[in-house]
Amino acid sequence: MEPTRNKSVAFHTLGCKLNYSETSTLSRMLESEGFDKRAFDEKADVYVINTCSVTDNADKECRHLVRRIQRRSPESLVVITGCYAQLKPEAIAAIPGVDLVLGAAEKFNIARHLKELSKGDSARICSCDIEAVTGFHSTWSLNDRTRTFLKVQDGCDYNCSFCTIPMARGKSRSDTISRTVQNVRQLAATGKVKEIVLTGVNLGDFGKGPDGDKKEETFFGLIKELDTIDGIERFRISSIEPNLLSPEMIGWVAGSKKFMPHFHIPLQSGSDHILGLMRRRYKRELYASRVQLIKELIPHCAIGVDVIVGFPGETEALFKETFDFLHELDIAYLHVFTYSERDNTRALEIKPVVPMDVRHQRNKILRNLSYQKMQYFTRQHEGQTRKVLLEGHVTTPMMEGYTDNYIKVTTPYREEWVNQVIDWNL
């Protein structure tokens, strides 16, 4: 490849907040190497697609994006990285137009790989067994959104029966508290960051070293340290397993001025039988007790829930258990996922398989429940004044933001409100 000075690069991210933080960091790395960043729908010398393994259509989405690039700019280099690139490197390399596939161990070496790459060669795969993936790379999003997503943990040791994430990201490992504090101070020094969302694959498991070795620090210790840093007004915990969200942590967040009254707690099923088949590490009683304590100590707190419908063995009666459990819980919203088969997961051995049309029907039922829950939660706060962080772009007539307890507001664009925390009458 020619010297990278004045080369242009465009990025597209599929999947989670963790992927967005990593894409943003990859972008800054290449910009520091002399690349000019372009929008993905513009012509660029290099296109980088950061993939996900959780969505049903990872392969389809990837192929569609590559075809778009081929039509627009057939001479451009196409790089695929992310979880799907780690899980299915050969399948991705076989997509016409793909030039480079970077697995989990190589994504942050992208600049070096680009210097050695030429268009027209067969696709190069730079990957390794996931067991060999060690070390922790700090990443954060910046300038892309008002809120900054800061990765503090990666990988997972839980091996739930439906999940490929441990195969895609490796064992649980974390940054240190001291380096995380240093990163947050660096973000605060920009003067642009009002809210940091802490992200990870299994955030509550924070504390294992870069090689997944012995746990020496804790997530609770991290958030207590971050709470003391000047220059950042708001922190938000992206998602935390119910068994790792201790009563002590809930009580501490209740008294914090910087950590927002908002928890996102994966449930996956309201049936203990299905939770067992999923190899989850708690039962519904523990989950209910965590929700109850949160609402006792922080009545205005928003609680979001991940749930999977159509898991193998989920009969109509067991789905009703989940629906009834969620209906009774004092939660604000649901993220509903339709179960889809994943290669090399234990769930493939579980019977009976739920028909796809039934899975989609159950998804719709729970999405309707989520809408009702959010409407009710929002109505409970009508007439209150809450702090809202607003974001907007001059190209759109409206701007939006979220209250401390994650109620979305929309208002006509006003430049002086962009990236400002203001009092808002709901």
C-alpha positions in Angstrom: 0.0 0.0 0.0 1.1 3.6 -0.6 2.2 5.8 2.3 -0.8 6.4 4.5 -0.6 10.2 4.5 -3.8 11.7 3.0 -5.4 8.3 2.6 -9.1 8.4 3.7 -11.0 5.8 5.9 -14.6 5.3 6.7 -16.1 3.1 9.5 -19.4 1.3 10.0 -20.3 -0.3 13.3 -22.7 -3.2 13.9 -23.8 -4.2 17.4 -23.2 -2.9 20.9 -21.9 0.1 22.7 -18.6 -1.8 23.2 -18.2 -2.0 19.5 -18.9 1.8 19.2 -16.1 2.6 21.7 -13.7 0.3 19.8 -14.6 1.8 16.4 -14.0 5.3 17.7 -10.6 4.3 19.1 -9.6 2.6 15.8 -10.7 5.8 14.0 -8.4 7.9 16.2 -5.5 5.5 15.7 -5.8 5.7 12.0 -6.2 9.5 12.0 -3.0 9.8 14.0 -1.4 7.7 11.2 -2.4 10.4 8.7 -5.8 9.0 7.5 -8.6 11.4 6.8 -11.9 10.2 8.3 -14.9 10.1 6.0 -18.6 9.2 6.5 -19.4 5.7 5.5 -21.7 6.8 2.6 -18.8 8.8 1.1 -16.0 7.6 -1.1 -12.9 6.5 0.9 -9.7 4.6 0.2 -10.3 2.2 3.1 -13.6 1.0 4.6 -13.6 -0.7 8.0 -16.7 -2.7 9.2 -16.7 -3.6 12.9 -19.0 -6.6 13.1 -21.2 -8.2 15.8 -22.0 -11.8 16.5 -25.2 -11.2 18.5 -27.5 -10.1 15.7 -29.2 -12.7 13.6 -28.0 -11.4 10.3 -24.2 -10.8 10.9 -23.3 -12.5 7.6 -26.1 -10.9 5.6 -25.4 -7.4 7.0 -21.7 -7.8 6.3 -22.3 -9.0 2.7 -24.8 -6.2 2.1 -22.3 -3.5 3.3 -19.5 -4.9 1.2 -21.7 -4.9 -1.9 -22.5 -1.3 -1.3 -18.8 -0.5 -1.1 -18.1 -2.4 -4.3 -20.7 -0.5 -6.2 -19.5 2.9 -4.9 -15.8 2.4 -4.8 -14.5 -1.0 -6.2 -10.9 0.0 -5.9 -11.1 0.7 -2.2 -9.7 -1.6 0.5 -12.3 -3.4 2.7 -11.4 -4.5 6.2 -13.7 -6.6 8.4 -13.1 -6.9 12.2 -15.1 -7.5 15.3 -16.8 -10.5 16.8 -18.0 -12.0 13.6 -14.6 -11.7 12.1 -13.2 -13.7 15.0 -15.8 -16.4 14.8 -16.1 -16.9 11.0 -12.9 -15.5 9.4 -12.9 -17.9 6.5 -16.6 -17.2 5.6 -15.9 -13.5 5.7 -12.7 -13.8 3.6 -14.7 -15.6 0.9 -17.0 -12.5 0.4 -16.1 -10.9 -2.9 -14.4 -7.5 -2.2 -13.1 -8.2 1.3 -9.3 -7.6 1.5 -8.5 -8.1 5.2 -10.1 -9.9 8.1 -8.8 -9.0 11.6 -9.5 -11.2 14.5 -9.7 -10.1 18.2 -5.9 -10.1 18.7 -5.2 -8.0 15.6 -7.9 -5.3 15.4 -5.7 -2.8 17.2 -2.8 -3.5 14.9 -4.9 -2.3 11.9 -2.5 0.5 10.9 0.4 -1.9 10.5 -1.7 -4.3 8.5 -3.0 -1.5 6.2 0.6 -0.5 5.3 1.2 -4.1 4.0 -2.0 -4.5 2.1 -2.7 -4.1 -1.6 -6.0 -4.3 -3.5 -6.4 -7.3 -5.7 -4.7 -9.9 -3.6 -6.8 -12.7 -2.1 -8.3 -11.7 1.3 -5.8 -11.9 4.1 -6.9 -13.4 7.4 -5.1 -12.3 10.6 -6.6 -14.2 13.4 -5.8 -16.8 16.1 -7.5 -19.1 18.5 -9.4 -17.1 21.1 -7.5 -18.7 23.9 -4.5 -16.8 22.7 -6.2 -13.4 23.0 -4.9 -11.7 26.1 -4.2 -8.1 27.1 -6.6 -5.2 27.5 -7.0 -2.3 25.1 -8.6 0.8 26.5 -11.2 2.3 24.1 -13.7 5.1 24.2 -15.9 6.9 21.8 -15.3 10.6 21.4 -17.0 13.3 19.1 -19.4 10.7 17.8 -22.1 11.3 20.4 -22.7 13.5 23.4 -22.3 10.5 25.7 -18.9 8.8 25.7 -18.8 5.0 25.9 -15.7 3.9 27.9 -14.6 0.2 27.8 -13.3 -0.9 31.1 -13.8 -4.7 30.8 -13.7 -7.2 27.9 -14.4 -10.9 27.5 -16.5 -13.3 29.6 -16.0 -16.5 31.6 -19.7 -17.3 32.0 -20.3 -19.6 29.0 -24.1 -19.2 28.8 -25.5 -22.0 26.6 -26.8 -19.5 23.9 -23.8 -17.2 23.6 -20.8 -16.9 21.4 -19.3 -13.9 23.0 -16.6 -15.9 25.0 -15.6 -17.5 21.7 -15.4 -14.1 20.0 -13.8 -12.0 22.8 -12.0 -14.4 25.0 -11.8 -14.7 28.8 -12.8 -11.9 31.2 -10.1 -9.3 31.6 -10.1 -5.6 32.7 -8.3 -2.4 32.8 -7.0 -1.3 36.2 -8.7 1.3 38.3 -5.7 3.6 38.1 -5.6 3.5 34.3 -9.4 3.9 34.1 -9.2 7.0 36.3 -6.4 8.3 34.1 -8.6 7.8 31.0 -11.5 9.5 32.6 -9.4 12.5 33.6 -8.1 12.7 30.0 -11.7 12.8 28.8 -12.7 15.4 31.4 -9.8 17.5 30.2 -11.3 17.8 26.7 -14.1 19.9 28.2 -16.6 18.2 25.9 -17.6 15.1 27.8 -20.6 15.5 30.1 -21.5 11.8 30.5 -19.5 8.6 30.5 -21.2 5.2 30.0 -19.1 2.4 31.4 -19.1 -0.6 29.0 -17.9 -4.1 28.9 -19.0 -7.6 28.0 -19.5 -8.6 31.7 -19.0 -5.3 33.4 -19.6 -6.5 37.0 -16.7 -9.0 36.6 -14.3 -6.1 36.4 -11.1 -6.7 38.3 -9.4 -9.6 36.5 -6.0 -8.7 35.1 -5.2 -8.2 31.4 -4.5 -11.9 31.1 -7.7 -12.9 32.9 -5.7 -13.7 36.0 -6.7 -13.4 39.6 -9.3 -10.8 40.6 -7.6 -8.1 42.6 -9.9 -5.1 42.1 -13.7 -4.8 41.9 -16.3 -2.9 39.9 -17.6 -1.5 43.1 -14.2 -0.1 43.9 -14.0 1.4 40.4 -17.2 3.3 40.5 -16.4 4.6 44.0 -13.1 6.0 42.6 -14.7 7.5 39.5 -17.3 9.3 41.6 -14.6 11.5 43.1 -13.3 12.8 39.7 -13.9 16.4 38.8 -15.0 17.4 35.3 -17.5 14.7 34.5 -21.1 15.4 35.5 -22.7 12.0 34.9 -21.7 8.3 34.8 -24.0 5.5 33.7 -23.5 1.8 34.1 -24.4 0.2 30.7 -25.3 -3.3 31.9 -24.6 -5.5 34.9 -25.5 -9.1 35.7 -28.0 -9.4 38.6 -25.7 -11.7 40.6 -22.9 -9.2 40.4 -25.1 -6.2 41.4 -24.7 -6.4 45.1 -27.1 -4.7 47.6 -24.2 -2.6 48.8 -23.6 -1.3 45.3 -27.3 -0.4 44.9 -27.2 1.4 48.2 -24.1 3.3 47.2 -25.5 4.4 43.8 -28.6 5.6 45.7 -26.4 8.2 47.5 -24.2 9.1 44.5 -24.5 12.5 42.8 -22.8 11.4 39.6 -23.9 7.8 39.0 -27.3 8.0 37.3 -30.5 6.4 38.7 -30.5 3.8 35.9 -29.6 0.1 35.9 -29.8 -2.2 32.9 -29.9 -5.8 34.3 -30.1 -8.8 31.9 -32.7 -11.3 32.9 -33.1 -13.4 29.7 -36.0 -15.5 31.1 -38.5 -15.3 33.9 -38.6 -19.1 34.2 -36.2 -20.8 36.5 -36.3 -23.9 34.3 -35.2 -21.9 31.2 -32.6 -20.0 33.2 -31.1 -23.4 34.1 -31.0 -24.5 30.5 -29.4 -21.2 29.6 -26.7 -21.8 32.3 -27.4 -18.4 33.9 -26.0 -17.9 37.4 -29.1 -16.8 39.3 -32.8 -17.6 39.7 -35.7 -15.2 39.3 -36.1 -14.7 43.0 -32.7 -13.1 43.2 -33.6 -10.9 40.2 -36.8 -9.8 41.8 -35.1 -9.0 45.0 -32.6 -6.7 43.3 -35.4 -4.8 41.5 -37.3 -4.5 44.7 -34.3 -3.1 46.6 -33.5 -0.6 43.8 -37.1 0.7 43.8 -37.1 1.0 47.6 -33.9 3.0 47.7 -34.2 4.9 44.4 -38.0 5.0 43.6 -37.4 7.1 40.4 -34.7 4.8 39.0 -35.1 3.4 35.5 -34.5 -0.4 35.2 -34.0 -1.9 31.8 -34.2 -5.6 31.2 -32.7 -7.9 28.5 -34.9 -10.9 27.7 -34.7 -13.7 25.1 -37.8 -15.3 23.7 -38.1 -18.7 21.9 -35.2 -20.4 23.6 -35.2 -24.2 23.1 -37.6 -25.8 25.5 -39.6 -22.7 26.1 -43.2 -24.0 26.1 -46.2 -21.7 26.0 -46.5 -22.2 29.8 -42.9 -21.3 30.4 -43.2 -18.2 28.2 -46.3 -17.2 30.3 -44.1 -17.5 33.4 -41.7 -15.0 31.8 -44.5 -12.6 30.7 -46.2 -12.7 34.1 -42.9 -12.2 36.0 -42.0 -9.2 33.8 -45.6 -7.8 34.0 -45.3 -7.7 37.8 -41.8 -6.2 38.0 -41.4 -2.5 38.6 -39.2 -1.9 35.5 -39.1 0.8 32.8 -38.4 -1.0 29.6 -37.3 -4.3 27.9 -34.7 -5.1 25.2 -36.3 -8.2 23.6 -34.2 -10.6 21.6 -35.5 -13.5 19.5 -33.4 -16.6 20.1 -31.3 -17.6 17.1 -29.1 -20.7 16.7 -25.4 -20.1 17.0 -22.7 -22.6 16.0 -20.8 -24.4 18.7 -23.2 -23.5 21.5 -24.7 -25.9 24.0 -28.2 -24.6 23.3 -28.2 -26.5 19.9 -28.5 -29.7 21.9 -31.7 -28.6 23.7 -35.1 -29.7 22.5 -37.8 -29.0 21.5 -36.9 -26.2 19.1 -39.5 -23.4 19.2 -40.8 -22.6 15.7 -39.6 -19.3 14.2 -43.1 -17.9 13.8 -43.8 -18.5 17.5 -40.5 -16.8 18.5 -41.5 -13.7 16.5 -45.0 -13.7 18.0 -43.5 -13.8 21.6 -41.1 -11.1 20.7 -44.0 -8.9 19.6 -45.9 -9.6 22.9 -42.9 -8.5 25.0 -42.2 -5.5 22.9 -45.8 -4.4 23.5 -45.3 -4.9 27.2 -42.1 -2.9 27.1 -44.0 0.0 25.4 -46.6 -0.1 28.1 -44.0 -0.2 30.9 -42.1 2.8 29.4 -45.4 4.8 29.0 -46.3 4.1 32.7 -42.8 4.9 33.9 -42.8 8.2 32.0 -46.3 9.1 33.3 -45.1 8.6 36.9 -42.7 11.5 36.4 -44.9 14.0 34.7 -44.7 17.4 36.3 -41.3 16.7 37.7 -38.1 18.7 36.9 -35.2 16.5 36.0 -31.7 17.0 34.6 -31.5 16.3 30.8 -28.4 16.0 28.7 -29.3 17.3 25.3 -27.6 16.5 22.0 -28.3 17.6 18.4 -26.9 18.3 15.0 -27.4 21.5 13.0 -28.6 19.4 10.1 -31.7 18.3 11.9 -34.6 20.5 13.2 -35.0 18.5 16.4 -32.7 17.6 19.3 -33.1 14.9 21.9 -31.7 13.9 25.3 -32.2 11.7 28.3 -33.1 12.6 31.9 -30.9 11.2 34.7 -33.3 8.3 34.9 -33.3 7.7 31.1 -36.6 9.2 30.0 -36.1 10.5 26.4 -37.1 14.0 25.6 -37.3 15.7 22.2 -37.4 19.4 21.5 -36.7 21.9 18.6 -33.0 22.4 18.0 -31.3 25.2 20.0 -27.6 25.5 19.5 -27.0 26.8 23.0 -28.4 23.6 24.5 -26.2 21.1 22.6 -24.2 19.0 25.0 -25.6 20.8 28.0 -27.2 19.4 31.1 -30.3 21.5 31.8 -33.3 21.4 34.1 -36.3 20.0 32.2 -40.0 20.0 33.2 -41.5 16.7 32.2 
